[in-house]
């Protein structure tokens, strides 16, 4: 399955985080193996207050889902995006573990 580029994505939800940054739900149209349209959604956490990221760095994706409609993606991911605890927990779980 070929995934559409990020420039094809649509931000369907955004809220500010305490202390700066924001969390958003971004939806990208894709197609399954049979060519039928579906949608891929990501919960993205931008912890920076400035708009530019360092070269080569991308905002962490803390949750993702594939669904048949944009509405389905939104409703599946909204509970995570609305919860500071869920966002923080998923950031910790997906964070690289130091071996030092």
N, C-alpha and C positions, 0 to 999 in steps of 0.2 A: 504494500500500500504506500503510495507516495503522499508525503505530507506537504501541505501548502506552506508557503513561506510566511514568516511572521508579519510581513507587510500586508498580508491578506487577512490578518486577524482583526477582530473588533472587540474593543473593551466594552463589556456590558455592565460592569460594576466597578466602582472605585470608592475607597474610603481612606481617610487619613489615619495614620497610626499615632498613638501617643508618643511624643518625643520626636516626631518627624518621620518622613517617609509615607508610604501608602501600601495598601493591599488592593489588588484588582483581580477581576475574572476576565480573561481574554479567550475569545472563541474563534477558532479557525475552521473554515469549511474544508472537508476532506472527502475522499471517495473510498469505498471499500473495494475488495477484490472484484466484485461484480459491477463496479462503476456507479453504485448507488451513493447518493450524497449522505454524508453524516457530518458530525461536528466534533471537534476536539477542543476541550476546555482546559485551561490552566489557571490555578490560583498563583499569582505572582506577587512576591513581597519585595518591594523596593524600600530598603531601609535608609537610603540616602535622601537628604532634602534637596540637593542639587540635581538637576536633570541629567547631566552627563555622567556616564560611568567610565571607569578606566578601560582603556583599550583591551579587548579580549575578555572582559568580564561581563557576565550576564546576571540579571536579577534571578534569585532562586525561585524555582517552581516548587511549591509545597504540597500541591494536590493536583491531580489531573483526572479527566474522565472523557470517554467517548460516548456519544449519545446520538439519537436520530434527529433531535431538534435543538435549536439554540435554547429554547425554554427548558428543555430537559437538562442540558448542561448547567444552566443558571441555577435551577432548583437543586441539583445534586451538589454543586460547589458552594452555594450561598452559606450554609451553616458553618463551613470552615472559614470562609472569607469574613464573616461577621464576628467571629470569636477571637479575641486576642489570645486566649489560652490555647486554642487549637492552632493558630498561626505560630505562636512561640514554640509549642511542642513539636510541630512538624519541622520548624527551622532547626531545632536541636537534633531531631531524628535524622534529618538529611544532611546535617553538617559533617564535614570530614572529621574523622577521629585522629587525633594526634598520637603518635607512637612514642613521643618523648616523655 
